[in-house]
Amino acid sequence: MIMDARGIVHVVDDDTSYRVALGRLLRASGLEPRLYASAAEYLAGDDSKGPACLLLDLRMPGLTGLDLHSALRARSSVRPVVFLSGHSDIPTTVRAIREGAVDFLTKPVDSETLLRSIDLALQLDAERMRDRRATDAVAARYWTLTARERQVMAGVVTGRLNKQIAYALDTAERTVKTHRARAMAKMGVRSVPDLVHLADRLTASGVVLEAVPGDGPKDALPSRIACGQ
């Protein structure tokens, strides 16, 4: 089977012989396997490169596959996960899928089925990486705005008229129009709906946007707070 999405597959399984066999299969399929005997070993490793996915055994000493998946989800750093286990039941499978697993496969599994699930997981991670890069680019444009331009943008995306923004900022309406035009140009948009879309995207990614004076608690926030800072 020729894989469309090359990438890294992190295999976490305490069965040494099975883990090594999976490594051979993945390598023969043009993928890069990284093998771990436990969840703790994976957590201590490097998972900074992608696209990548996790192939997790369900039952392992220490943290189980479900425990690891939950821990990664809690800190928003989880790669797409495919569970592979010789011990499964309906409640466990349902829980894994509800918590975002790409698939839950039962050992023994044929190579075609396994590689299809891994292919899907890698494609999902590649899409997530593209989205992250696009959002980072939007954030970079946002921080090129002056503080006043960010305030005007905040007024625009919350539906305020130019004269309302001017009143809140204690400035002239023509000045607001100038800041508005500059903000939209720097953000690379031509319409208010497009600007609102970018603001929503930034907020969803964890960026706290500049507030307009009079918006309440937000006024106490620093003018630049980015996700992870």
C-alpha positions, -999 to 999 in steps of 0.1 A, spaced: 0 0 0 14 34 -10 7 60 17 -4 95 6 8 112 38 44 105 50 50 113 87 61 101 121 42 74 140 48 72 177 42 37 188 35 32 225 32 -5 234 47 -25 263 49 -57 242 85 -55 229 81 -80 200 49 -65 188 63 -30 190 94 -40 170 72 -57 144 51 -26 140 83 -6 136 93 -28 107 59 -25 90 58 13 93 94 17 80 86 -6 51 56 17 43 77 48 41 69 61 76 92 70 105 84 49 135 94 60 170 90 32 196 82 36 233 77 9 259 55 30 281 35 62 283 61 78 305 88 70 279 67 88 253 62 118 275 99 121 280 106 120 243 105 145 215 72 150 197 78 184 182 80 173 145 51 164 123 29 154 107 27 127 134 3 105 151 2 81 181 -4 44 179 -14 35 215 -18 2 232 -47 3 256 -34 -16 286 1 -9 298 19 -8 332 16 27 348 -4 51 326 -28 33 302 -34 44 267 -66 61 278 -48 78 306 -21 91 283 -47 103 258 -66 121 285 -34 137 299 -24 150 264 -59 163 257 -59 182 290 -28 201 279 -40 205 243 -9 189 229 -23 156 216 -16 142 182 -42 122 164 -45 89 181 -52 53 169 -58 28 196 -46 -7 190 -53 -33 217 -59 -70 224 -82 -60 252 -113 -40 242 -149 -37 251 -177 -15 238 -176 11 267 -139 16 263 -141 19 225 -170 44 228 -150 65 253 -119 65 232 -138 77 201 -158 103 220 -125 117 233 -113 122 198 -94 90 188 -93 85 151 -99 47 154 -99 18 178 -85 -14 163 -83 -48 179 -52 -70 177 -45 -88 156 -52 -63 128 -43 -66 91 -18 -43 77 -41 -26 52 -66 -16 79 -39 -4 102 -21 17 76 -54 32 64 -61 45 100 -26 58 103 -29 75 69 -60 93 81 -44 103 114 -14 118 96 -36 137 72 -56 151 101 -23 162 118 -11 178 86 -43 198 83 -40 209 119 -4 220 113 -15 240 82 -43 257 103 -18 265 130 6 281 106 -22 301 91 -34 313 125 1 322 135 4 343 103 -29 361 112 -16 367 148 17 381 134 -3 406 113 -25 415 143 6 425 163 17 449 136 -13 471 144 -7 500 168 -26 499 201 -51 524 188 -56 504 156 -63 473 177 -88 493 197 -106 505 166 -106 469 152 -122 457 185 -149 483 181 -155 473 144 -157 436 151 -182 441 180 -205 460 157 -199 496 168 -204 525 143 -174 548 136 -190 576 157 -195 552 186 -159 541 185 -148 578 182 -169 586 213 -154 557 233 -118 567 223 -125 604 227 -113 612 192 -126 624 159 -146 602 137 -123 609 107 -94 596 129 -113 564 136 -119 560 98 -82 563 92 -73 538 119 -100 515 106 -87 516 70 -51 510 82 -61 481 104 -80 464 77 -51 469 53 -26 454 77 -50 425 84 -53 419 47 -91 421 45 -115 443 26 -148 437 45 -160 438 80 -172 401 79 -137 390 69 -122 411 98 -147 395 122 -137 360 109 -100 367 116 -108 381 151 -128 350 159 -100 328 147 -75 347 169 -97 344 199 -103 307 194 -65 302 193 -61 319 226 -51 354 216 -68 381 239 -77 410 216 -73 446 225 -104 461 241 -122 493 235 -123 517 265 -156 511 283 -157 474 276 -154 465 313 -129 440 327 -110 437 295 -96 473 300 -74 459 328 -57 435 304 -23 442 289 -25 452 252 -6 421 241 -14 387 254 -7 359 230 -14 322 234 15 306 253 29 339 265 
